[in-house]
């Protein structure tokens, strides 16, 4: 699968996951969710893909609501590809469950580019003694795929994260015998939305939240949809054999740069890698995105950290400091209103950074801020 380029093939080229005690595992979960039923025809070529995107970003129109005809319960047993990492001296007392965003797989968290200098897992596990469990979101990478319109949507992916979390709490993740004192959910982008939704709906399952590449402002999503220059996976040789029509991929390296990299803050070689190993998004995800970040997590009492790049495109429109409200220091800081019961809320804006925080020169600033926030709040 294309994911193996990021998880397995790169292990040979870069020595993936060699600095920690890590194991790749398959976790079977039972998940059920109320997915949307959308009156959408699966695009069969790039003209139809572009038509779908243009229709979806029309101002003044709720495109998802326009094509929503109802809801259906989707249930099943699904295989999730995951990687568990622990410190050399044994399992950490706190587990971080890492959920990647659109365009990536779980290797976003342990990228071995430039001898692991871009690995979040290296910082969390080797430097701060956390255990981590990263996973390919349902429908993506080496996890089980499904119908890209009716099945692989945000609600079912959140249900899969909930099921995975339940297994982690009970010590039932295959090959992981540890019982953890605390579990923190760490997300990026769409993965942050899923983590937010879990904390809102099932607050007892998470001891703390770290939401990276995130805000509760969804008005800039059209920038991401247009910037991605999305094409059908059927036209991308590296993806066509693994995914079906209805999965969309970034059309070229410039699309990846637009959506994930701020000007002048990245190694051009990592942009090439991000494009070559990028993962697709489904129609169902684009139609259901945002719902998981809606509502108020009024029963979640754990600490919350939001970390977003100053130049983040999809969640800040390219300028996280332009709030228009003097009392609100940044767009991500407004997320505090969604956590009225939190024991601690902090929003950190990474200076000069874009949306793909783990792939930019400022990644150490990001990683250290996250780790020190968690340690400072009892993890």
C-alpha positions as CSV (number, residue, x, y, z in Angstrom):
1,X,0.0,0.0,0.0
2,X,1.1,3.6,-0.4
3,X,1.4,3.8,3.4
4,X,4.1,1.3,3.3
5,X,6.3,3.9,1.6
6,X,5.9,6.0,4.7
7,X,6.0,3.1,7.3
8,X,7.9,0.2,5.8
9,X,9.9,1.2,2.8
10,X,11.2,4.3,4.5
11,X,12.5,2.1,7.3
12,X,15.1,0.9,4.9
13,X,16.0,4.3,3.5
14,X,16.0,6.2,6.8
15,X,15.9,3.6,9.6
16,X,12.3,4.2,10.8
17,X,11.5,3.8,14.5
18,X,15.0,2.5,15.4
19,X,15.6,4.8,18.4
20,X,12.7,3.5,20.5
21,X,11.1,0.2,21.4
22,X,8.4,0.2,18.8
23,X,6.2,-2.5,17.4
24,X,3.8,-2.4,14.5
25,X,0.5,-4.0,15.4
26,X,-3.0,-4.6,13.9
27,X,-5.9,-3.7,16.2
28,X,-9.4,-5.0,15.5
29,X,-12.1,-2.7,16.8
30,X,-15.9,-2.7,16.8
31,X,-17.2,0.7,15.8
32,X,-20.7,2.1,15.0
33,X,-21.7,5.6,14.0
34,X,-24.5,7.7,12.6
35,X,-23.0,8.6,9.2
36,X,-24.5,11.0,6.7
37,X,-26.3,9.9,3.6
38,X,-25.2,12.2,0.7
39,X,-26.8,12.4,-2.7
40,X,-23.4,12.6,-4.5
41,X,-22.2,10.7,-7.5
42,X,-18.6,9.4,-7.1
43,X,-16.4,11.5,-9.5
44,X,-14.7,9.3,-12.1
45,X,-12.2,11.8,-13.5
46,X,-10.5,15.0,-12.5
47,X,-13.0,17.3,-14.1
48,X,-15.7,15.7,-11.9
49,X,-13.4,16.0,-8.9
50,X,-12.9,19.7,-9.5
51,X,-16.6,20.2,-10.0
52,X,-17.2,18.5,-6.6
53,X,-14.6,20.8,-4.9
54,X,-16.0,24.0,-6.6
55,X,-19.6,23.1,-5.6
56,X,-18.4,22.4,-2.0
57,X,-16.8,25.8,-1.4
58,X,-19.4,28.1,-2.8
59,X,-19.9,31.0,-0.4
60,X,-23.3,31.3,1.2
61,X,-24.1,27.7,0.7
62,X,-23.9,24.8,3.1
63,X,-22.7,22.3,0.6
64,X,-23.0,19.3,2.8
65,X,-26.5,20.2,3.9
66,X,-27.5,20.7,0.3
67,X,-26.7,17.0,-0.6
68,X,-27.6,15.5,2.8
69,X,-30.6,13.2,2.5
70,X,-30.6,11.6,5.9
71,X,-28.5,9.4,8.2
72,X,-27.6,5.8,8.4
73,X,-26.0,3.7,11.1
74,X,-22.7,2.2,9.9
75,X,-21.3,-0.6,12.0
76,X,-18.6,-3.2,11.7
77,X,-15.4,-4.7,12.9
78,X,-12.4,-2.8,11.4
79,X,-8.7,-3.5,11.4
80,X,-6.5,-0.6,12.3
81,X,-2.8,-0.4,11.6
82,X,-0.9,1.1,14.6
83,X,2.5,1.5,16.1
84,X,3.2,1.3,19.8
85,X,6.4,2.9,21.2
86,X,7.7,2.7,24.8
87,X,10.8,4.0,26.5
88,X,13.8,1.7,26.7
89,X,13.3,1.3,30.5
90,X,9.7,0.1,30.0
91,X,6.1,1.4,29.5
92,X,5.4,4.9,30.4
93,X,2.7,5.8,33.0
94,X,1.0,8.0,30.4
95,X,0.0,6.9,26.9
96,X,-0.3,9.4,24.1
97,X,-2.7,8.3,21.4
98,X,-1.6,10.1,18.2
99,X,-4.1,10.8,15.4
100,X,-2.8,12.2,12.1
101,X,-4.6,14.5,9.8
102,X,-5.5,14.6,6.1
103,X,-2.7,13.9,3.7
104,X,-0.6,11.7,6.0
105,X,-0.6,8.4,7.8
106,X,0.7,7.5,11.3
107,X,4.3,8.1,10.2
108,X,3.6,11.8,10.5
109,X,4.5,11.3,14.2
110,X,7.8,9.4,13.7
111,X,9.2,10.6,10.5
112,X,12.8,9.5,10.3
113,X,13.8,12.2,7.8
114,X,17.3,13.6,8.6
115,X,18.1,11.0,11.2
116,X,14.9,11.3,13.2
117,X,15.3,15.1,13.7
118,X,11.6,15.4,12.7
119,X,10.3,12.7,15.0
120,X,7.7,13.7,17.5
121,X,7.8,10.2,19.0
122,X,11.5,10.6,19.6
123,X,10.8,13.6,21.8
124,X,7.8,12.2,23.6
125,X,9.3,8.7,24.2
126,X,13.1,9.1,24.4
127,X,13.2,12.5,26.1
128,X,10.1,12.5,28.3
129,X,9.3,8.8,28.9
130,X,5.8,8.8,27.5
131,X,4.4,5.8,25.6
132,X,2.8,6.5,22.3
133,X,0.2,4.7,20.2
134,X,-0.1,6.1,16.7
135,X,-2.6,4.7,14.2
136,X,-3.6,5.1,10.6
137,X,-7.1,6.5,10.6
138,X,-9.8,4.2,9.5
139,X,-9.9,4.2,5.7
140,X,-6.3,5.4,5.3
141,X,-2.9,3.9,4.9
142,X,-2.5,0.4,6.2
143,X,-5.8,0.5,8.1
144,X,-8.9,-1.1,6.6
145,X,-10.4,0.9,3.7
146,X,-14.1,1.3,3.0
147,X,-16.6,3.1,0.8
148,X,-15.2,6.6,0.4
149,X,-18.6,8.2,0.5
150,X,-20.9,6.3,2.8
151,X,-18.4,4.7,5.3
152,X,-15.2,6.7,5.7
153,X,-16.6,9.7,7.4
154,X,-15.7,11.7,10.5
155,X,-18.4,10.1,12.8
156,X,-17.2,6.5,12.1
157,X,-13.5,7.5,12.4
158,X,-14.3,9.1,15.8
159,X,-16.0,5.9,16.8
160,X,-12.9,3.9,15.8
161,X,-10.7,6.3,17.9
162,X,-13.1,5.7,20.8
163,X,-12.9,1.9,20.4
164,X,-9.1,2.1,20.3
165,X,-9.0,4.2,23.4
166,X,-11.2,1.8,25.3
167,X,-8.9,-1.0,24.4
168,X,-5.9,1.0,25.6
169,X,-7.6,1.8,28.9
170,X,-8.4,-1.9,29.5
171,X,-4.9,-3.1,28.6
172,X,-6.3,-5.0,25.6
173,X,-4.3,-3.6,22.7
174,X,-2.5,-6.6,21.1
175,X,1.1,-6.8,22.2
176,X,0.7,-4.0,24.8
177,X,0.2,-5.4,28.3
178,X,0.6,-2.1,30.1
179,X,-2.2,-0.5,32.1
180,X,-1.8,3.2,31.9
181,X,-2.5,5.8,34.6
182,X,-3.5,8.4,32.1
183,X,-4.2,8.7,28.4
184,X,-3.7,11.9,26.5
185,X,-5.1,12.4,23.0
186,X,-2.8,14.2,20.6
187,X,-4.1,15.1,17.2
188,X,-3.1,17.0,14.1
189,X,-5.6,18.9,11.9
190,X,-8.5,16.5,11.2
191,X,-7.0,14.2,13.8
192,X,-7.4,17.1,16.3
193,X,-11.0,17.4,15.3
194,X,-11.6,13.7,16.0
195,X,-9.8,14.0,19.4
196,X,-11.9,17.0,20.2
197,X,-15.1,15.2,19.3
198,X,-14.1,12.3,21.5
199,X,-13.4,14.5,24.5
200,X,-16.7,16.3,24.0
201,X,-18.8,13.1,23.6
202,X,-16.9,10.8,26.0
203,X,-15.0,13.1,28.4
204,X,-14.0,10.3,30.8
205,X,-11.9,8.6,28.1
206,X,-9.3,11.3,27.9
207,X,-7.0,12.7,30.6
208,X,-5.8,15.6,28.5
209,X,-5.9,17.0,25.0
210,X,-3.2,18.3,22.7
211,X,-4.7,19.7,19.5
212,X,-2.2,20.7,16.9
213,X,-2.9,22.5,13.6
214,X,-6.3,23.4,15.0
215,X,-8.8,26.0,15.8
216,X,-12.6,26.0,16.2
217,X,-12.9,28.4,13.2
218,X,-14.0,26.4,10.2
219,X,-14.5,29.3,7.8
220,X,-11.1,28.8,6.1
221,X,-11.6,25.2,5.0
222,X,-12.3,26.3,1.4
223,X,-8.7,27.5,1.3
224,X,-7.6,24.0,2.0
225,X,-9.9,22.4,-0.5
226,X,-8.8,24.7,-3.3
227,X,-5.2,24.8,-2.3
228,X,-5.0,21.0,-2.4
229,X,-5.6,20.9,-6.2
230,X,-7.3,17.6,-5.5
231,X,-7.4,14.8,-8.2
232,X,-8.8,11.3,-8.2
233,X,-6.5,8.7,-6.9
234,X,-7.3,6.7,-10.0
235,X,-5.0,9.2,-11.9
236,X,-2.1,8.9,-9.4
237,X,0.0,5.7,-10.1
238,X,1.3,5.4,-6.6
239,X,-2.2,5.4,-5.2
240,X,-4.4,3.9,-7.9
241,X,-3.7,0.3,-7.0
242,X,-4.6,0.8,-3.3
243,X,-7.6,3.1,-3.4
244,X,-10.8,3.4,-5.4
245,X,-12.5,6.4,-7.0
246,X,-14.0,8.7,-4.3
247,X,-10.6,9.0,-2.7
248,X,-8.9,12.3,-3.6
249,X,-5.2,13.1,-3.5
250,X,-3.1,16.3,-3.7
251,X,-2.5,17.1,-7.4
252,X,1.2,18.2,-7.1
253,X,3.9,19.2,-4.7
254,X,2.8,22.8,-4.9
255,X,-0.6,21.8,-3.5
256,X,1.1,20.1,-0.5
257,X,3.2,23.2,0.0
258,X,0.2,25.5,-0.1
259,X,-1.7,23.6,2.5
260,X,1.0,22.5,4.9
261,X,4.1,24.7,4.6
262,X,4.7,28.4,5.4
263,X,7.1,30.3,3.3
264,X,10.8,29.8,4.0
265,X,10.5,27.5,7.0
266,X,11.1,24.0,5.5
267,X,13.6,21.8,3.8
268,X,12.6,21.4,0.1
269,X,13.5,17.7,0.4
270,X,10.8,17.1,3.0
271,X,8.2,18.7,0.8
272,X,9.2,16.2,-1.9
273,X,8.8,13.4,0.6
274,X,5.5,14.7,1.9
275,X,4.1,14.7,-1.7
276,X,5.6,11.3,-2.7
277,X,4.2,9.6,0.4
278,X,1.0,11.6,0.9
279,X,-2.3,9.9,1.6
280,X,-5.7,10.7,0.2
281,X,-8.9,12.1,1.7
282,X,-12.4,10.7,1.0
283,X,-15.5,12.5,-0.2
284,X,-17.2,11.4,3.0
285,X,-14.5,13.1,5.1
286,X,-14.8,16.4,3.1
287,X,-18.6,16.3,3.5
288,X,-18.5,15.5,7.2
289,X,-15.4,17.5,8.3
290,X,-16.1,20.1,11.0
291,X,-18.9,18.3,12.8
292,X,-16.4,16.7,15.2
293,X,-15.1,20.2,16.2
294,X,-18.6,21.6,16.8
295,X,-20.4,22.0,20.1
296,X,-19.0,22.6,23.5
297,X,-16.9,20.1,25.5
298,X,-18.6,21.3,28.7
299,X,-17.9,18.1,30.7
300,X,-14.2,17.7,29.8
301,X,-12.1,18.7,32.8
302,X,-8.6,17.7,31.7
303,X,-6.0,20.2,30.5
304,X,-6.1,21.3,26.9
305,X,-3.3,22.6,24.8
306,X,-3.8,24.0,21.3
307,X,-0.7,24.4,19.2
308,X,-1.0,26.0,15.7
309,X,1.4,27.6,13.3
310,X,1.2,31.4,13.0
311,X,0.7,31.0,9.2
312,X,-1.7,28.0,9.4
313,X,-3.9,28.1,6.3
314,X,-7.0,25.8,6.9
315,X,-7.6,26.9,10.5
316,X,-6.4,30.5,10.4
317,X,-6.5,31.6,6.8
318,X,-2.8,32.2,6.9
319,X,-2.7,34.5,9.9
320,X,-3.6,33.2,13.3
321,X,-3.0,36.5,15.0
322,X,-5.6,38.4,12.9
323,X,-8.6,38.0,15.2
324,X,-10.1,41.5,14.8
325,X,-10.9,41.3,18.5
326,X,-8.3,42.9,20.8
327,X,-9.3,40.7,23.7
328,X,-8.6,37.5,21.7
329,X,-4.9,37.1,21.1
330,X,-5.2,34.5,18.4
331,X,-7.8,32.5,16.4
332,X,-6.8,29.2,18.2
333,X,-7.1,30.9,21.6
334,X,-10.9,31.3,21.0
335,X,-11.1,27.5,21.4
336,X,-11.0,28.2,25.2
337,X,-14.7,29.0,25.0
338,X,-15.3,25.4,24.0
339,X,-13.8,24.0,27.2
340,X,-15.5,25.8,30.1
341,X,-14.7,23.1,32.6
342,X,-11.0,22.5,31.7
343,X,-8.5,22.5,34.5
344,X,-6.0,24.3,32.2
345,X,-6.2,25.8,28.8
346,X,-3.3,27.2,26.8
347,X,-3.0,28.2,23.1
348,X,0.5,28.4,21.7
349,X,1.2,30.0,18.3
350,X,4.4,28.7,16.7
351,X,6.1,31.7,15.2
352,X,6.2,31.7,11.4
353,X,5.0,28.1,11.1
354,X,2.4,26.7,8.7
355,X,-0.1,23.8,9.1
356,X,2.3,20.9,8.8
357,X,4.0,21.5,12.1
358,X,6.0,18.3,12.3
359,X,7.7,18.9,8.9
360,X,9.0,22.4,9.5
361,X,12.2,23.8,11.0
362,X,10.3,24.9,14.1
363,X,9.3,21.3,15.0
364,X,11.6,21.3,18.1
365,X,9.8,24.3,19.4
366,X,6.5,22.6,18.9
367,X,7.6,19.3,20.4
368,X,9.2,20.8,23.5
369,X,6.2,23.1,24.2
370,X,3.8,20.1,24.1
371,X,6.0,17.9,26.3
372,X,6.7,20.6,28.9
373,X,3.0,21.4,29.0
374,X,2.1,17.8,29.7
375,X,4.8,17.4,32.3
376,X,3.7,20.7,33.9
377,X,0.2,19.4,34.2
378,X,1.0,16.1,35.9
379,X,1.6,13.7,33.0
